[in-house]
Amino acid sequence: MASQTTTTPFGQVSARRKAVNGAMTVLIYGAFALALIPLLWLSATVVSRGVDRFMVDGNGDEKFNLDFLNQSMRGIFGGMPEGGIAHAIAGTLSITLAATLISVPIGLLAAVYLVEYGKGTLKRAVTFLVDVMTGIPSIVAGLFAYAVFAVVVGPGTKLGIVGAVALSLLMIPVVVRATEEMLKLVPNELREASYALGVPKWLTILKVVIRTAAAGITTGVTLAIARVIGETAPLLIAVGVADSYNLNLFDGRMMTLPVYIVSEWRKGDQPCNNPEIACVPEITEYRAWAAALVLILIVMALNLVARLVSKYFSPKTGR
Amino acid sequence: MTTTHDRAVGPDEASALTARKESSADKVFAGLSGTAATAILVTLAAVATFLLIEAWPAVTDSAGTLAARVEWISPERGESLIEIIGFLVFGTVLISTIALLIATPLSVGIALFISHYAPRKLAAGLGYLIDLLAAIPSVVYGLWGAIVLIPALQPFYQFLADTLGWIPLFAPGEDGTVSGTGRVALSAGIVLAIMVLPIITAVSREVFLQTPRLHEEAALAMGATRWEMIRIAVFPFGRSGVIGATMLGLGRALGETMAVYMILSPGLSYTLNVLQSGQHNTIASFIALQFPEANSSGVSALIAMGLALFIITLLVNMLARWVVSRRAEFSGAN
């Protein structure tokens, strides 16, 4: 037996432990590979099916065109090979812009409070509730905005601004969290240097702290926009659907890109009975995929902008 | 405001030194930021208040006017408002549970891959790939799930029912086949799993990365393999973080609307057969389905459901945050 111990080098791993280690390594690599499948599959599908609509022209023939981006759905019915998302893009942009205008001042100031002024119970309460607010289901945000306007304006109010309120409820916590993180990164020495020069606190915050963190805050806000721009459920409830252009947030329903995808998808295949009229049965599905492609491109562009801003505009630290 | 031991600064002098400009501008700015912070508290209270106001007519309905005015509420069929909410809560929990059962082990694996297995230089980029999954809008998941994924999964469901049909969960319908469309609870659960995966991964990854270096090195020095090191050093440290992450994922899964709405063929029952269509629905998806055509009583009833969903997710999220923050206090890493 003595020879056994000498031939087994100290620290050698038994076959079983080796096997377990190897198996877990495979499993962990496998988990990552598995997660990439839906990402790649979904992206490939959206791109390949998204171009279908762009390949159908007004006569139902196969020819590349960008009508989809310029047309609205006004006067479009059945399997007409026309119809686009111009009104939906306009609606999405104006509602998201309004939501941003509501959320950013509140979110920014609340973050300033948390980092620069806050203490005691209020600070803890706000920090905790911002975390909790991140978890509000988007449909509840839609119901909330609907309920507010039902009480204040009257039942059944469906306007662009209602959707903007719903989206800002989802956006505020994201903006607060991101801004707070960025403000915390500003070194205290900068604040002290500013105080030492006799600059009052509010000016220090505005001109030193926020300016230093500006790139990070911009990144955070851009990511928050990217998050809410694809929200569907609250807009389905608070804004409804529309077929034509409407840029007035305070008058009438609006179409938005995510809601457009759902409503086109719900229409299903269209019957084509008259061979005289240009008609494409699957046009609704083409439109849904093409709108999904545009939406994903917008979201990805926002993500890219956010990363570029944080890469090129943040102050260079030693790290 | 005493600064040194030698000399106490007099009150006049102190105010002269610190904030000569403790002026109105300063007060206004402090007031503004305080107001914004308070506004967040007020907003959260307002959410509950306004939902309650609008839900009140449905909640307090006792004379049966609700059943008369809303077609999908019929107490005689066992579908009064509270009974429907019961079905929906069951469906919501069932589908979220499926999603978490799939997503949690996968996410922990991915988080470990990024924190401990992947080459250092690649780790950040690979983590970003997973984050991209979170950037895809839920409606696109719904579209993809409904048109592409489900038809691909349907044969697998039939196989599952043929081989494991004796388990009640995978039991096929009476004719021995599963739903031909695949618009079943399991499909919704799978798509939700993909959607909560990046959340659970992101939080777990952060926790795993905070494992004290010394613990890991000590484990390795004792001759542990990489997996054993993870089991004895990383997991005990990260357990509550992973639990919290899972609950955050649960919060997301409970409230997810569009993917379920587009994928699931809805129904109301307490059955566990996740391979049969027309059996389940979730609160959020039910609201989205009924809201566009609802009359005032219907809206009130749907908002009552929204209130129920709000309270459930609020509790889950509070619990999750509490679990995660408790970890932060007791860990030696920060």
Chai-1 contact restraints between the chains, C-beta under 6 A:
chainA,res_idxA,chainB,res_idxB,connection_type,confidence,min_distance_angstrom,max_distance_angstrom,comment,restraint_id
A,G11,B,G223,contact,1.0,0.0,6.0,A-B,restraint_1
A,R17,B,T225,contact,1.0,0.0,6.0,A-B,restraint_2
A,N21,B,T225,contact,1.0,0.0,6.0,A-B,restraint_3
A,N21,B,W227,contact,1.0,0.0,6.0,A-B,restraint_4
A,M24,B,W227,contact,1.0,0.0,6.0,A-B,restraint_5
A,I28,B,G109,contact,1.0,0.0,6.0,A-B,restraint_6
A,I28,B,L112,contact,1.0,0.0,6.0,A-B,restraint_7
A,I28,B,F113,contact,1.0,0.0,6.0,A-B,restraint_8
A,I28,B,Y117,contact,1.0,0.0,6.0,A-B,restraint_9
A,A31,B,L106,contact,1.0,0.0,6.0,A-B,restraint_10
A,A31,B,G109,contact,1.0,0.0,6.0,A-B,restraint_11
A,A31,B,I110,contact,1.0,0.0,6.0,A-B,restraint_12
A,F32,B,I110,contact,1.0,0.0,6.0,A-B,restraint_13
A,F32,B,F113,contact,1.0,0.0,6.0,A-B,restraint_14
A,A35,B,I110,contact,1.0,0.0,6.0,A-B,restraint_15
A,P38,B,I194,contact,1.0,0.0,6.0,A-B,restraint_16
A,L39,B,L133,contact,1.0,0.0,6.0,A-B,restraint_17
A,L42,B,W144,contact,1.0,0.0,6.0,A-B,restraint_18
A,T45,B,W144,contact,1.0,0.0,6.0,A-B,restraint_19
A,T45,B,V148,contact,1.0,0.0,6.0,A-B,restraint_20
A,I106,B,A36,contact,1.0,0.0,6.0,A-B,restraint_21
A,I106,B,A39,contact,1.0,0.0,6.0,A-B,restraint_22
A,L109,B,L32,contact,1.0,0.0,6.0,A-B,restraint_23
A,L109,B,S33,contact,1.0,0.0,6.0,A-B,restraint_24
A,L109,B,A36,contact,1.0,0.0,6.0,A-B,restraint_25
A,A110,B,A36,contact,1.0,0.0,6.0,A-B,restraint_26
A,A110,B,A37,contact,1.0,0.0,6.0,A-B,restraint_27
A,A110,B,I40,contact,1.0,0.0,6.0,A-B,restraint_28
A,V112,B,S33,contact,1.0,0.0,6.0,A-B,restraint_29
A,Y113,B,S33,contact,1.0,0.0,6.0,A-B,restraint_30
A,Y113,B,G34,contact,1.0,0.0,6.0,A-B,restraint_31
A,Y113,B,A37,contact,1.0,0.0,6.0,A-B,restraint_32
A,Y117,B,A30,contact,1.0,0.0,6.0,A-B,restraint_33
A,Y117,B,S33,contact,1.0,0.0,6.0,A-B,restraint_34
A,V126,B,A37,contact,1.0,0.0,6.0,A-B,restraint_35
A,V126,B,I40,contact,1.0,0.0,6.0,A-B,restraint_36
A,L129,B,L44,contact,1.0,0.0,6.0,A-B,restraint_37
A,D131,B,R321,contact,1.0,0.0,6.0,A-B,restraint_38
A,V132,B,N317,contact,1.0,0.0,6.0,A-B,restraint_39
A,V132,B,M318,contact,1.0,0.0,6.0,A-B,restraint_40
A,G135,B,G251,contact,1.0,0.0,6.0,A-B,restraint_41
A,G135,B,T313,contact,1.0,0.0,6.0,A-B,restraint_42
A,G135,B,N317,contact,1.0,0.0,6.0,A-B,restraint_43
A,P137,B,G255,contact,1.0,0.0,6.0,A-B,restraint_44
A,P137,B,A284,contact,1.0,0.0,6.0,A-B,restraint_45
A,P137,B,L309,contact,1.0,0.0,6.0,A-B,restraint_46
A,P137,B,T313,contact,1.0,0.0,6.0,A-B,restraint_47
A,I139,B,T257,contact,1.0,0.0,6.0,A-B,restraint_48
A,I139,B,A284,contact,1.0,0.0,6.0,A-B,restraint_49
A,I139,B,I287,contact,1.0,0.0,6.0,A-B,restraint_50
A,V140,B,G306,contact,1.0,0.0,6.0,A-B,restraint_51
A,V140,B,L309,contact,1.0,0.0,6.0,A-B,restraint_52
A,V140,B,F310,contact,1.0,0.0,6.0,A-B,restraint_53
A,L143,B,I303,contact,1.0,0.0,6.0,A-B,restraint_54
A,L143,B,G306,contact,1.0,0.0,6.0,A-B,restraint_55
A,F144,B,V47,contact,1.0,0.0,6.0,A-B,restraint_56
A,F144,B,F50,contact,1.0,0.0,6.0,A-B,restraint_57
A,A147,B,F50,contact,1.0,0.0,6.0,A-B,restraint_58
A,A147,B,L51,contact,1.0,0.0,6.0,A-B,restraint_59
A,A147,B,E54,contact,1.0,0.0,6.0,A-B,restraint_60
A,V148,B,F50,contact,1.0,0.0,6.0,A-B,restraint_61
A,A150,B,E54,contact,1.0,0.0,6.0,A-B,restraint_62
A,V151,B,I53,contact,1.0,0.0,6.0,A-B,restraint_63
A,P155,B,S296,contact,1.0,0.0,6.0,A-B,restraint_64
A,P200,B,K21,contact,1.0,0.0,6.0,A-B,restraint_65
A,P200,B,D26,contact,1.0,0.0,6.0,A-B,restraint_66
A,K201,B,D26,contact,1.0,0.0,6.0,A-B,restraint_67
A,W202,B,A25,contact,1.0,0.0,6.0,A-B,restraint_68
A,W202,B,D26,contact,1.0,0.0,6.0,A-B,restraint_69
A,W202,B,F29,contact,1.0,0.0,6.0,A-B,restraint_70
A,G230,B,P137,contact,1.0,0.0,6.0,A-B,restraint_71
A,T232,B,V139,contact,1.0,0.0,6.0,A-B,restraint_72
A,T232,B,M258,contact,1.0,0.0,6.0,A-B,restraint_73
A,A233,B,T257,contact,1.0,0.0,6.0,A-B,restraint_74
A,A233,B,M258,contact,1.0,0.0,6.0,A-B,restraint_75
A,A233,B,A288,contact,1.0,0.0,6.0,A-B,restraint_76
A,L236,B,A288,contact,1.0,0.0,6.0,A-B,restraint_77
A,I237,B,F291,contact,1.0,0.0,6.0,A-B,restraint_78
A,P258,B,P137,contact,1.0,0.0,6.0,A-B,restraint_79
A,P258,B,V139,contact,1.0,0.0,6.0,A-B,restraint_80
A,I261,B,V139,contact,1.0,0.0,6.0,A-B,restraint_81
A,V262,B,V139,contact,1.0,0.0,6.0,A-B,restraint_82
A,W265,B,L143,contact,1.0,0.0,6.0,A-B,restraint_83
A,A288,B,L143,contact,1.0,0.0,6.0,A-B,restraint_84
A,A292,B,V140,contact,1.0,0.0,6.0,A-B,restraint_85
A,A292,B,L143,contact,1.0,0.0,6.0,A-B,restraint_86
A,L295,B,P137,contact,1.0,0.0,6.0,A-B,restraint_87
A,V299,B,A135,contact,1.0,0.0,6.0,A-B,restraint_88
A,N303,B,A135,contact,1.0,0.0,6.0,A-B,restraint_89
